[in-house]
Amino acid sequence: MATAQGITTDHYKLFPSPRNRQRTVFLHEVFVPHPYMLIDLESYHFKGKFSLFAACRLADMKMGQLVTLELPEDELKFKTRFVPD
């Protein structure tokens, strides 16, 4: 069984999605407090690069997902279009 390589930042403990094209944590971040929700980032048709991580927010140990985006306009696009199930 393969183990996921974790990444720790100042604010999160992250585990990259196997569907990521990049394992980079980009500058623009959106924490989604829905750890089991399927988020299809390809369907947003972002202009820049993006990545998705399973995340534990260190401040309160809240589990969720972290969407990271290269461009600020893509962050806005995600925030306005994302609707949790």
VMD Tcl script that builds the backbone (N, CA, C; Angstrom):
set m [mol new atoms 255]
animate dup $m
set s [atomselect $m all]
$s set {name element resname resid chain x y z} {
  {N N MET 1 A 0.847 -1.186 0.000}
  {CA C MET 1 A 0.000 0.000 0.000}
  {C C MET 1 A 0.887 1.241 0.000}
  {N N ALA 2 A 0.609 2.179 -0.873}
  {CA C ALA 2 A 1.381 3.420 -0.958}
  {C C ALA 2 A 0.924 4.388 0.128}
  {N N THR 3 A 1.854 5.140 0.643}
  {CA C THR 3 A 1.516 6.162 1.629}
  {C C THR 3 A 1.643 7.532 0.989}
  {N N ALA 4 A 0.743 8.426 1.346}
  {CA C ALA 4 A 0.756 9.780 0.790}
  {C C ALA 4 A 1.854 10.595 1.460}
  {N N GLN 5 A 2.547 11.389 0.683}
  {CA C GLN 5 A 3.584 12.265 1.198}
  {C C GLN 5 A 2.934 13.555 1.665}
  {N N GLY 6 A 3.010 13.844 2.937}
  {CA C GLY 6 A 2.396 15.036 3.490}
  {C C GLY 6 A 3.271 16.265 3.333}
  {N N ILE 7 A 2.621 17.411 3.307}
  {CA C ILE 7 A 3.286 18.716 3.229}
  {C C ILE 7 A 2.751 19.537 4.393}
  {N N THR 8 A 3.624 20.123 5.172}
  {CA C THR 8 A 3.185 20.969 6.274}
  {C C THR 8 A 3.574 22.405 5.975}
  {N N THR 9 A 2.576 23.307 6.043}
  {CA C THR 9 A 2.812 24.743 5.892}
  {C C THR 9 A 2.596 25.391 7.255}
  {N N ASP 10 A 2.643 26.696 7.310}
  {CA C ASP 10 A 2.401 27.399 8.574}
  {C C ASP 10 A 0.974 27.210 9.070}
  {N N HIS 11 A 0.035 26.944 8.153}
  {CA C HIS 11 A -1.376 26.894 8.518}
  {C C HIS 11 A -2.052 25.543 8.322}
  {N N TYR 12 A -1.435 24.656 7.529}
  {CA C TYR 12 A -2.101 23.402 7.171}
  {C C TYR 12 A -1.142 22.220 7.151}
  {N N LYS 13 A -1.699 21.042 7.385}
  {CA C LYS 13 A -1.059 19.765 7.072}
  {C C LYS 13 A -1.800 19.272 5.841}
  {N N LEU 14 A -1.077 19.050 4.741}
  {CA C LEU 14 A -1.697 18.778 3.449}
  {C C LEU 14 A -1.285 17.427 2.883}
  {N N PHE 15 A -2.218 16.813 2.168}
  {CA C PHE 15 A -1.961 15.590 1.434}
  {C C PHE 15 A -2.486 15.782 0.024}
  {N N PRO 16 A -1.615 15.739 -0.987}
  {CA C PRO 16 A -2.036 16.049 -2.358}
  {C C PRO 16 A -3.009 15.027 -2.924}
  {N N SER 17 A -3.924 15.524 -3.727}
  {CA C SER 17 A -4.847 14.663 -4.452}
  {C C SER 17 A -4.065 13.906 -5.518}
  {N N PRO 18 A -4.363 12.627 -5.723}
  {CA C PRO 18 A -3.679 11.891 -6.795}
  {C C PRO 18 A -4.034 12.410 -8.189}
  {N N ARG 19 A -5.085 13.227 -8.295}
  {CA C ARG 19 A -5.488 13.785 -9.591}
  {C C ARG 19 A -4.759 15.085 -9.923}
  {N N ASN 20 A -3.946 15.600 -9.007}
  {CA C ASN 20 A -3.230 16.852 -9.251}
  {C C ASN 20 A -2.243 16.713 -10.399}
  {N N ARG 21 A -2.183 17.735 -11.234}
  {CA C ARG 21 A -1.135 17.823 -12.243}
  {C C ARG 21 A 0.118 18.442 -11.623}
  {N N GLN 22 A -0.077 19.329 -10.655}
  {CA C GLN 22 A 1.015 19.954 -9.917}
  {C C GLN 22 A 0.835 19.629 -8.437}
  {N N ARG 23 A 1.940 19.440 -7.744}
  {CA C ARG 23 A 1.892 19.233 -6.295}
  {C C ARG 23 A 2.275 20.521 -5.578}
  {N N THR 24 A 2.195 21.624 -6.270}
  {CA C THR 24 A 2.584 22.923 -5.742}
  {C C THR 24 A 1.462 23.526 -4.914}
  {N N VAL 25 A 1.842 24.165 -3.806}
  {CA C VAL 25 A 0.882 24.955 -3.028}
  {C C VAL 25 A 0.993 26.377 -3.560}
  {N N PHE 26 A -0.018 26.792 -4.313}
  {CA C PHE 26 A 0.015 28.112 -4.944}
  {C C PHE 26 A -0.387 29.199 -3.946}
  {N N LEU 27 A -0.135 30.440 -4.304}
  {CA C LEU 27 A -0.321 31.593 -3.424}
  {C C LEU 27 A -1.767 31.790 -2.972}
  {N N HIS 28 A -2.714 31.587 -3.848}
  {CA C HIS 28 A -4.130 31.849 -3.540}
  {C C HIS 28 A -4.771 30.560 -3.050}
  {N N GLU 29 A -5.287 30.594 -1.816}
  {CA C GLU 29 A -5.797 29.395 -1.155}
  {C C GLU 29 A -7.246 29.583 -0.722}
  {N N VAL 30 A -8.031 28.520 -0.874}
  {CA C VAL 30 A -9.415 28.503 -0.394}
  {C C VAL 30 A -9.601 27.208 0.401}
  {N N PHE 31 A -9.883 27.341 1.697}
  {CA C PHE 31 A -10.152 26.174 2.536}
  {C C PHE 31 A -11.628 25.828 2.433}
  {N N VAL 32 A -11.918 24.572 2.128}
  {CA C VAL 32 A -13.284 24.080 1.993}
  {C C VAL 32 A -13.507 23.087 3.136}
  {N N PRO 33 A -14.392 23.394 4.092}
  {CA C PRO 33 A -14.551 22.532 5.265}
  {C C PRO 33 A -15.425 21.301 5.017}
  {N N HIS 34 A -15.251 20.680 3.869}
  {CA C HIS 34 A -16.014 19.492 3.482}
  {C C HIS 34 A -15.008 18.422 3.047}
  {N N PRO 35 A -14.504 17.623 3.991}
  {CA C PRO 35 A -13.409 16.701 3.662}
  {C C PRO 35 A -13.766 15.592 2.676}
  {N N TYR 36 A -15.027 15.242 2.554}
  {CA C TYR 36 A -15.398 14.111 1.699}
  {C C TYR 36 A -16.079 14.511 0.398}
  {N N MET 37 A -16.196 15.787 0.156}
  {CA C MET 37 A -16.867 16.263 -1.056}
  {C C MET 37 A -15.942 16.125 -2.271}
  {N N LEU 38 A -16.492 15.664 -3.371}
  {CA C LEU 38 A -15.732 15.579 -4.607}
  {C C LEU 38 A -15.686 16.972 -5.239}
  {N N ILE 39 A -14.488 17.493 -5.451}
  {CA C ILE 39 A -14.315 18.802 -6.086}
  {C C ILE 39 A -13.584 18.577 -7.402}
  {N N ASP 40 A -14.265 18.800 -8.513}
  {CA C ASP 40 A -13.690 18.622 -9.846}
  {C C ASP 40 A -13.163 19.964 -10.333}
  {N N LEU 41 A -11.911 20.235 -10.066}
  {CA C LEU 41 A -11.334 21.533 -10.427}
  {C C LEU 41 A -11.217 21.713 -11.938}
  {N N GLU 42 A -11.107 20.626 -12.687}
  {CA C GLU 42 A -11.029 20.734 -14.155}
  {C C GLU 42 A -12.276 21.421 -14.724}
  {N N SER 43 A -13.422 21.208 -14.101}
  {CA C SER 43 A -14.680 21.753 -14.630}
  {C C SER 43 A -14.790 23.279 -14.467}
  {N N TYR 44 A -13.900 23.875 -13.701}
  {CA C TYR 44 A -13.926 25.333 -13.530}
  {C C TYR 44 A -13.206 26.065 -14.672}
  {N N HIS 45 A -12.424 25.346 -15.446}
  {CA C HIS 45 A -11.699 25.918 -16.592}
  {C C HIS 45 A -10.890 27.156 -16.181}
  {N N PHE 46 A -10.046 26.978 -15.175}
  {CA C PHE 46 A -9.200 28.068 -14.698}
  {C C PHE 46 A -8.185 28.477 -15.761}
  {N N LYS 47 A -7.757 29.734 -15.707}
  {CA C LYS 47 A -6.744 30.237 -16.637}
  {C C LYS 47 A -5.340 29.805 -16.208}
  {N N GLY 48 A -5.122 29.723 -14.899}
  {CA C GLY 48 A -3.805 29.362 -14.382}
  {C C GLY 48 A -3.770 27.955 -13.818}
  {N N LYS 49 A -2.678 27.648 -13.170}
  {CA C LYS 49 A -2.492 26.334 -12.555}
  {C C LYS 49 A -3.244 26.259 -11.233}
  {N N PHE 50 A -3.525 25.035 -10.808}
  {CA C PHE 50 A -4.276 24.821 -9.567}
  {C C PHE 50 A -3.904 23.464 -8.988}
  {N N SER 51 A -4.206 23.276 -7.714}
  {CA C SER 51 A -4.000 21.988 -7.064}
  {C C SER 51 A -4.997 21.833 -5.926}
  {N N LEU 52 A -5.218 20.587 -5.546}
  {CA C LEU 52 A -6.175 20.250 -4.503}
  {C C LEU 52 A -5.494 19.350 -3.480}
  {N N PHE 53 A -5.757 19.622 -2.206}
  {CA C PHE 53 A -5.154 18.850 -1.128}
  {C C PHE 53 A -6.205 18.492 -0.092}
  {N N ALA 54 A -6.108 17.293 0.474}
  {CA C ALA 54 A -6.815 16.998 1.717}
  {C C ALA 54 A -6.073 17.810 2.767}
  {N N ALA 55 A -6.806 18.449 3.679}
  {CA C ALA 55 A -6.152 19.399 4.579}
  {C C ALA 55 A -6.649 19.285 6.008}
  {N N CYS 56 A -5.733 19.524 6.913}
  {CA C CYS 56 A -6.057 19.706 8.322}
  {C C CYS 56 A -5.594 21.114 8.680}
  {N N ARG 57 A -6.531 21.970 9.042}
  {CA C ARG 57 A -6.197 23.347 9.419}
  {C C ARG 57 A -5.612 23.299 10.827}
  {N N LEU 58 A -4.365 23.708 10.985}
  {CA C LEU 58 A -3.644 23.561 12.246}
  {C C LEU 58 A -4.205 24.428 13.371}
  {N N ALA 59 A -4.796 25.558 13.052}
  {CA C ALA 59 A -5.306 26.466 14.081}
  {C C ALA 59 A -6.386 25.823 14.936}
  {N N ASP 60 A -7.251 25.019 14.304}
  {CA C ASP 60 A -8.359 24.405 15.043}
  {C C ASP 60 A -8.519 22.911 14.759}
  {N N MET 61 A -7.568 22.342 14.001}
  {CA C MET 61 A -7.564 20.920 13.633}
  {C C MET 61 A -8.813 20.524 12.840}
  {N N LYS 62 A -9.401 21.475 12.138}
  {CA C LYS 62 A -10.571 21.230 11.284}
  {C C LYS 62 A -10.102 20.530 10.007}
  {N N MET 63 A -10.790 19.450 9.651}
  {CA C MET 63 A -10.468 18.712 8.431}
  {C C MET 63 A -11.270 19.284 7.260}
  {N N GLY 64 A -10.675 19.245 6.085}
  {CA C GLY 64 A -11.334 19.735 4.888}
  {C C GLY 64 A -10.449 19.529 3.682}
  {N N GLN 65 A -10.592 20.417 2.717}
  {CA C GLN 65 A -9.776 20.394 1.510}
  {C C GLN 65 A -9.265 21.801 1.251}
  {N N LEU 66 A -8.083 21.872 0.672}
  {CA C LEU 66 A -7.505 23.164 0.329}
  {C C LEU 66 A -7.314 23.224 -1.174}
  {N N VAL 67 A -7.966 24.200 -1.786}
  {CA C VAL 67 A -7.801 24.479 -3.213}
  {C C VAL 67 A -6.761 25.579 -3.295}
  {N N THR 68 A -5.697 25.363 -4.066}
  {CA C THR 68 A -4.705 26.416 -4.239}
  {C C THR 68 A -4.653 26.785 -5.716}
  {N N LEU 69 A -4.530 28.075 -5.969}
  {CA C LEU 69 A -4.640 28.596 -7.324}
  {C C LEU 69 A -3.511 29.577 -7.603}
  {N N GLU 70 A -3.051 29.570 -8.826}
  {CA C GLU 70 A -1.966 30.438 -9.248}
  {C C GLU 70 A -2.416 31.891 -9.423}
  {N N LEU 71 A -3.639 32.097 -9.910}
  {CA C LEU 71 A -4.109 33.441 -10.266}
  {C C LEU 71 A -5.243 33.912 -9.354}
  {N N PRO 72 A -5.242 35.200 -8.993}
  {CA C PRO 72 A -6.303 35.717 -8.119}
  {C C PRO 72 A -7.688 35.661 -8.768}
  {N N GLU 73 A -7.775 35.810 -10.085}
  {CA C GLU 73 A -9.077 35.735 -10.747}
  {C C GLU 73 A -9.647 34.320 -10.691}
  {N N ASP 74 A -8.781 33.323 -10.663}
  {CA C ASP 74 A -9.251 31.946 -10.517}
  {C C ASP 74 A -9.771 31.699 -9.097}
  {N N GLU 75 A -9.147 32.327 -8.108}
  {CA C GLU 75 A -9.641 32.227 -6.727}
  {C C GLU 75 A -11.047 32.805 -6.631}
  {N N LEU 76 A -11.256 33.957 -7.216}
  {CA C LEU 76 A -12.577 34.588 -7.212}
  {C C LEU 76 A -13.600 33.718 -7.947}
  {N N LYS 77 A -13.198 33.173 -9.079}
  {CA C LYS 77 A -14.081 32.298 -9.858}
  {C C LYS 77 A -14.504 31.085 -9.017}
  {N N PHE 78 A -13.552 30.462 -8.325}
  {CA C PHE 78 A -13.886 29.309 -7.492}
  {C C PHE 78 A -14.828 29.701 -6.361}
  {N N LYS 79 A -14.528 30.798 -5.676}
  {CA C LYS 79 A -15.354 31.231 -4.555}
  {C C LYS 79 A -16.786 31.553 -4.977}
  {N N THR 80 A -16.970 32.125 -6.169}
  {CA C THR 80 A -18.310 32.491 -6.599}
  {C C THR 80 A -19.088 31.303 -7.166}
  {N N ARG 81 A -18.399 30.305 -7.706}
  {CA C ARG 81 A -19.083 29.170 -8.342}
  {C C ARG 81 A -19.219 27.933 -7.450}
  {N N PHE 82 A -18.389 27.832 -6.431}
  {CA C PHE 82 A -18.415 26.620 -5.593}
  {C C PHE 82 A -19.674 26.588 -4.735}
  {N N VAL 83 A -20.372 25.467 -4.803}
  {CA C VAL 83 A -21.574 25.249 -3.990}
  {C C VAL 83 A -21.410 23.888 -3.317}
  {N N PRO 84 A -21.347 23.846 -1.985}
  {CA C PRO 84 A -21.212 22.549 -1.314}
  {C C PRO 84 A -22.491 21.720 -1.456}
  {N N ASP 85 A -22.307 20.423 -1.475}
  {CA C ASP 85 A -23.459 19.504 -1.553}
  {C C ASP 85 A -24.261 19.514 -0.281}
}
mol reanalyze $m
mol bondsrecalc $m
mol representation Tube
mol addrep $m
